[in-house]
Amino acid sequence: MVAVVAIHGGESPAASAVLAVAYARRCFAGVLLSSSTGDRGDGVARSCSRRLKNVRHSGKAACELSRRRAPADEDRELLRPSTFHRRSPPSIRLLTPPVLRRYFASLPSIPAAYVDSINSPVIAQQPPAPATGGGGAAARPPLVFVHGSFHAAWCWAEHWLPFFSRAGFPCYALSLRAQGESSVPPEKVAGTLETHTGDIADFIRKEVSLPPVLIGHSFGGLIVQQYISCLGELLHPKLAGAVLVCSVPPSGNSGLVWRYLLTKPVAAIKVTLSLAAKRFANSLSLCKETFFSPEMDDDLVQRYQGLMKDSSKLPLFDLRKLNASLPVASVPNNTVNILVVGASSDFIVDAEGLSETARFYNVQPVCIEGIAHDMMLDCSWDKGAGIILSI
């Protein structure tokens, strides 16, 4: 941050751009993907588990969560069923509140040297039972949520799982390999697009009874795009739809990086420091600027910062190999219904990145005003959730 202030205040724009390019090129290989904390042992898992137990829900907006002190027993309970969404959709009459269920799913082991199967923690929340006499509405498709770098299944359980389950959708969020409390493979990175999509496909085959809607955030959105590219060859289970939330474009993040370098050199340095150098984990202000809106309460940002810091034991991908494999394969327009959603205040995926993804799938993007990159955790998380529910 000191370097950013110095360049911004004391150098000409041309000098700023030169310094930005020089620094970012050194760190380029890790932008958005260097999610390893350097710890691979049980200590990280225990630390992450302790932090996960502090995830709480309330009936107020997300920005006000940290101002309320929950009872001590609530702090000890892991991912307590939420009661924050008090206004249920008018077509749903609730009998019992939705209940969060947490379990481990056994996923296939790709590396031959890795003897045991990979266990991925899953957070599931089923719709509440409707009151008797509420009519025989058709079952809604399951939703399977896929997180991005520095996150895990917990990021969906905070708001969106309770919201969508109360609207009648069975919800599942799983942690990808080496993220959250998932098992750690022996490689230096968590996996590839193919291994991550293979794990999701295997989970759907085993755990989901109907074709689901895949919802992917950031690099999780790129994983969903890879899944979609396999549907034409019938390699993975069918989908009822897909939602790409602040997603990395089909060509990867290199275009984003170079646009920032050429047009926003100071922002380019901040993004590089925050993500490639993982400074977000130790700088509250940088974490807030990278992922959240300025209105977010600092105590809440600090809680999420701790969860992010503990959520990535290995990077999701090897960036060089990933870039060599991109763009993802295109698919016919009628393969699956796709919704592309972005945020007007996204510090990571810019408007051109959002448009690129929408053009690739021949759809119109939806850009939501007044919300940041972590749409599912931000102050106005209900804006994004409401838009997805209404379409």
C-alpha positions in Angstrom: 0.0 0.0 0.0 2.9 2.4 0.7 4.2 1.8 -2.8 0.8 2.5 -4.3 0.4 5.8 -2.5 3.9 6.9 -3.5 3.4 6.2 -7.1 -0.1 7.7 -7.1 1.0 10.9 -5.5 4.6 11.5 -6.6 5.0 10.1 -10.1 3.7 11.1 -13.5 1.1 8.9 -15.2 3.7 7.6 -17.6 6.1 6.7 -14.8 3.2 5.1 -12.9 2.4 2.9 -15.9 6.0 1.8 -16.3 6.3 0.9 -12.6 2.9 -0.9 -12.7 3.9 -3.0 -15.7 7.3 -3.9 -14.1 5.8 -4.9 -10.8 2.8 -6.7 -12.3 4.8 -8.7 -14.8 6.9 -10.1 -11.9 3.7 -11.1 -10.1 1.6 -11.9 -13.2 1.8 -15.7 -12.8 -0.1 -15.5 -9.5 -2.8 -13.0 -10.2 -6.2 -14.2 -8.9 -4.9 -17.7 -8.5 -2.1 -17.7 -5.9 -4.4 -18.9 -3.1 -1.9 -21.0 -1.1 -1.3 -20.0 2.4 1.9 -22.0 2.6 0.3 -24.4 5.1 -0.6 -27.9 4.1 -1.0 -29.7 7.4 -3.8 -30.3 9.9 -3.1 -26.9 11.5 -4.7 -25.1 8.7 -7.7 -27.4 8.7 -8.1 -26.9 12.4 -7.7 -23.1 12.1 -10.2 -23.0 9.2 -12.7 -25.2 11.2 -12.4 -22.8 14.2 -13.2 -19.8 12.0 -16.0 -21.6 10.3 -17.7 -22.1 13.6 -17.9 -18.3 14.0 -20.1 -17.9 10.9 -23.4 -16.5 12.1 -26.6 -15.3 10.6 -29.0 -12.5 11.6 -32.2 -10.9 10.5 -30.6 -7.6 9.5 -28.6 -6.5 6.5 -25.1 -7.9 6.1 -23.4 -4.6 7.0 -25.1 -4.7 10.4 -24.2 -8.3 11.3 -21.0 -7.5 13.1 -22.7 -4.9 15.4 -24.9 -7.6 17.0 -23.4 -9.9 19.6 -24.9 -13.4 19.4 -25.3 -15.7 22.5 -22.3 -17.8 23.4 -23.9 -21.1 22.4 -24.6 -19.6 18.9 -20.8 -19.1 18.5 -20.1 -22.7 19.2 -22.6 -24.1 16.7 -21.3 -24.7 13.2 -23.2 -22.8 10.5 -26.4 -22.4 12.6 -29.6 -22.5 10.5 -30.2 -18.9 9.4 -33.3 -16.9 10.2 -32.1 -13.7 8.5 -34.5 -13.8 5.5 -37.8 -12.8 7.1 -39.7 -11.9 3.8 -40.4 -15.2 2.1 -41.5 -15.2 -1.6 -45.3 -14.8 -1.7 -45.8 -18.2 -3.4 -44.1 -20.1 -0.5 -45.9 -20.8 2.8 -43.4 -21.9 5.4 -44.0 -24.7 8.0 -40.5 -25.3 9.2 -37.3 -23.3 8.7 -34.7 -24.6 6.3 -31.9 -26.5 8.0 -28.2 -26.4 7.0 -26.6 -29.8 6.8 -22.9 -30.3 6.6 -21.2 -33.5 5.4 -18.2 -34.8 3.5 -18.6 -36.1 -0.1 -16.1 -38.6 -1.4 -14.8 -37.5 -4.8 -12.7 -39.5 -7.3 -8.9 -39.4 -7.0 -7.3 -38.4 -10.3 -3.6 -38.7 -9.4 -2.5 -42.4 -9.4 -0.2 -41.7 -6.5 -3.0 -40.4 -4.3 -4.5 -43.6 -2.9 -7.5 -42.3 -0.9 -10.4 -40.6 -2.5 -10.7 -36.8 -2.0 -13.2 -35.7 0.6 -15.0 -32.4 -0.1 -17.1 -30.7 2.6 -20.6 -30.0 1.4 -23.1 -27.6 3.0 -26.6 -28.5 2.0 -29.9 -26.7 2.7 -33.2 -28.1 1.7 -36.4 -26.1 1.1 -38.7 -25.7 4.1 -41.8 -27.9 4.1 -44.8 -26.0 2.8 -47.9 -25.7 4.9 -50.6 -28.1 4.1 -53.1 -26.9 1.5 -50.4 -24.7 -0.2 -50.9 -26.3 -3.6 -48.9 -28.7 -5.6 -46.2 -26.5 -7.1 -43.7 -28.1 -9.3 -40.3 -29.0 -7.8 -37.7 -26.4 -8.4 -34.3 -27.5 -9.7 -31.4 -28.0 -7.2 -28.7 -25.3 -7.1 -25.1 -26.3 -6.9 -22.7 -23.4 -5.9 -19.1 -23.3 -7.0 -16.7 -20.9 -5.2 -13.6 -19.1 -6.6 -10.1 -18.5 -5.2 -9.6 -17.8 -1.5 -13.1 -19.0 -0.7 -14.9 -22.3 0.1 -18.4 -23.6 0.7 -18.9 -21.3 3.7 -19.2 -18.2 1.4 -22.6 -19.4 0.1 -23.9 -20.5 3.4 -23.8 -17.0 4.9 -26.7 -15.6 2.8 -27.5 -17.3 -0.5 -28.2 -20.8 0.6 -30.8 -19.8 3.1 -32.3 -17.3 0.6 -32.7 -19.7 -2.2 -33.7 -22.7 -0.1 -36.6 -20.6 1.4 -37.6 -19.9 -2.2 -38.0 -23.6 -2.8 -34.6 -24.6 -4.2 -32.6 -27.5 -2.7 -29.1 -26.0 -2.3 -25.6 -27.5 -2.2 -22.2 -25.8 -1.9 -19.0 -27.8 -2.0 -15.4 -26.9 -1.3 -13.1 -27.6 -4.2 -9.9 -29.6 -3.7 -7.5 -28.1 -1.1 -10.0 -25.3 -0.3 -11.7 -24.9 3.1 -11.6 -28.3 4.8 -11.2 -30.4 1.6 -8.5 -33.0 1.3 -5.2 -31.8 -0.1 -3.8 -33.6 -3.1 0.0 -34.2 -3.4 0.5 -31.8 -6.2 1.6 -28.2 -6.0 -1.8 -26.9 -7.1 -5.3 -28.0 -6.3 -6.1 -29.2 -9.8 -7.1 -28.3 -13.3 -10.3 -27.2 -15.0 -10.8 -30.9 -15.9 -10.3 -32.3 -12.4 -12.4 -29.6 -10.8 -15.3 -30.1 -13.2 -14.9 -33.9 -12.9 -15.3 -33.6 -9.1 -18.4 -31.5 -9.6 -19.9 -34.0 -12.1 -19.2 -36.8 -9.7 -20.9 -35.0 -6.9 -23.9 -34.3 -9.0 -24.2 -38.0 -10.0 -24.0 -39.2 -6.4 -25.8 -36.5 -4.5 -28.3 -34.6 -6.7 -31.4 -36.3 -8.0 -32.5 -33.8 -10.7 -30.5 -31.8 -13.2 -29.2 -28.8 -11.2 -28.4 -25.2 -12.0 -24.7 -24.5 -11.5 -23.8 -21.2 -10.0 -20.2 -20.2 -10.2 -18.4 -17.1 -8.8 -15.1 -15.6 -10.1 -12.8 -18.6 -11.0 -15.7 -20.8 -10.0 -17.5 -19.3 -13.0 -14.7 -20.4 -15.3 -15.0 -23.9 -13.8 -18.7 -23.8 -14.6 -17.9 -22.7 -18.2 -15.6 -25.7 -18.6 -18.4 -28.0 -17.3 -20.8 -26.5 -19.9 -18.3 -27.1 -22.7 -18.4 -30.8 -21.8 -22.2 -31.1 -22.1 -22.2 -31.4 -25.9 -20.2 -34.6 -25.6 -22.3 -35.9 -22.8 -19.3 -36.2 -20.5 -21.1 -34.8 -17.5 -24.6 -34.9 -16.1 -27.1 -32.5 -17.7 -27.9 -29.1 -16.2 -31.1 -27.2 -15.8 -29.1 -24.0 -16.2 -26.0 -22.1 -15.3 -25.3 -18.7 -13.6 -21.9 -17.0 -14.0 -21.5 -14.5 -11.1 -18.6 -12.0 -11.5 -17.0 -14.7 -13.5 -13.5 -14.8 -15.0 -14.1 -14.6 -18.8 -13.7 -17.7 -21.1 -10.3 -16.5 -22.2 -9.0 -16.3 -18.6 -7.8 -13.3 -16.6 -4.9 -12.2 -18.8 -7.1 -9.6 -20.7 -8.2 -8.2 -17.4 -4.7 -7.8 -16.2 -3.4 -6.0 -19.3 -6.4 -3.7 -19.4 -5.7 -2.7 -15.9 -2.0 -2.1 -16.6 -2.8 0.1 -19.6 -5.7 2.1 -18.2 -5.6 1.9 -14.4 -1.9 1.3 -13.3 -2.6 2.1 -9.7 -5.5 -0.3 -9.6 -3.3 -2.9 -11.4 -0.8 -2.6 -8.6 -3.4 -2.9 -5.9 -5.0 -6.0 -7.5 -1.5 -7.6 -7.9 -0.6 -6.9 -4.3 -4.0 -8.1 -3.0 -4.3 -11.3 -5.0 -0.9 -12.4 -6.3 1.0 -11.3 -3.2 -1.9 -12.2 -1.0 -1.7 -8.9 0.8 -5.5 -8.9 1.3 -4.9 -11.4 4.1 -3.1 -8.9 6.2 -4.5 -5.5 5.0 -8.1 -4.9 6.0 -8.4 -1.9 3.7 -7.0 -3.8 0.7 -9.3 -6.7 1.4 -12.3 -4.4 1.6 -11.4 -2.6 -1.6 -10.8 -5.9 -3.5 -13.8 -7.8 -2.5 -16.4 -5.6 -0.8 -18.3 -2.3 -1.0 -17.0 0.8 1.0 -20.1 0.6 3.1 -19.2 -2.8 4.6 -18.7 -2.8 8.3 -15.0 -3.3 9.1 -15.6 -6.0 11.7 -17.6 -8.0 9.2 -14.8 -7.6 6.5 -12.3 -8.7 9.1 -14.3 -11.9 9.8 -14.5 -12.7 6.1 -10.8 -11.9 5.7 -9.9 -14.5 8.3 -12.1 -17.1 6.6 -10.5 -16.3 3.2 -7.0 -16.5 4.6 -7.7 -20.0 6.0 -9.6 -21.3 3.0 -6.9 -21.9 0.4 -4.2 -24.5 1.2 -3.1 -24.6 -2.5 -3.8 -22.5 -5.5 -6.8 -23.6 -7.5 -4.7 -23.9 -10.8 -1.3 -23.6 -12.4 -1.9 -20.3 -14.2 0.5 -21.0 -17.0 -1.1 -24.3 -17.9 -4.5 -22.8 -17.5 -3.9 -20.0 -19.9 -2.5 -22.5 -22.4 -5.8 -24.4 -22.3 -8.0 -21.4 -22.8 -10.4 -20.2 -24.1 -12.9 -22.9 -23.0 -14.7 -24.6 -25.9 -17.8 -22.9 -27.3 -21.1 -24.7 -27.2 -24.3 -24.3 -29.3 -26.7 -21.6 -28.1 -29.4 -24.1 -27.1 -27.1 -26.3 -25.0 -28.1 -24.8 -21.6 -29.7 -21.6 -20.4 -27.0 -19.3 -19.1 -27.3 -16.1 -17.0 -24.2 -13.8 -16.9 -24.3 -11.5 -13.9 -21.7 -8.8 -12.9 -21.3 -6.0 -10.4 -20.8 -2.4 -11.2 -18.3 -1.9 -8.4 -16.3 -5.1 -9.1 -12.6 -4.4 -8.5 -11.4 -7.6 -10.2 -13.7 -8.3 -13.2 -14.3 -5.2 -15.2 -17.2 -4.3 -17.5 -15.3 -5.5 -20.6 -14.7 -8.9 -18.9 -18.4 -9.1 -18.1 -19.3 -8.3 -21.8 -16.8 -10.8 -23.1 -18.4 -13.6 -21.2 -21.9 -12.6 -22.3 -20.8 -12.3 -26.0 -19.2 -15.8 -25.8 -22.6 -17.3 -24.9 -24.7 -14.9 -27.0 -26.6 -13.5 -24.1 -27.2 -10.1 -22.5 -25.3 -9.5 -19.3 -26.9 -8.2 -16.2 -24.8 -5.7 -14.3 -26.0 -4.9 -10.8 -25.4 -1.4 -9.5 -23.9 -0.7 -6.1 -22.4 -4.1 -5.3 -18.8 -5.4 -5.3 -17.0 -8.6 -6.5 -18.1 -10.8 -3.5 -21.7 -10.4 -4.5 -22.9 -13.2 -2.2 -21.3 -11.7 0.9 -21.5 -7.9 0.2 -23.8 -5.4 1.9 -26.4 -5.7 -0.8 -26.1 -9.4 -1.3 -29.9 -9.6 -1.7 -29.7 -7.5 -4.9 -27.8 -10.3 -6.8 -29.9 -13.1 -5.2 -33.1 -11.3 -6.1 -32.1 -10.7 -9.7 -31.2 -14.4 -10.1 -34.4 -15.5 -8.5 -36.5 -13.2 -10.7 -35.1 -14.4 -14.1 
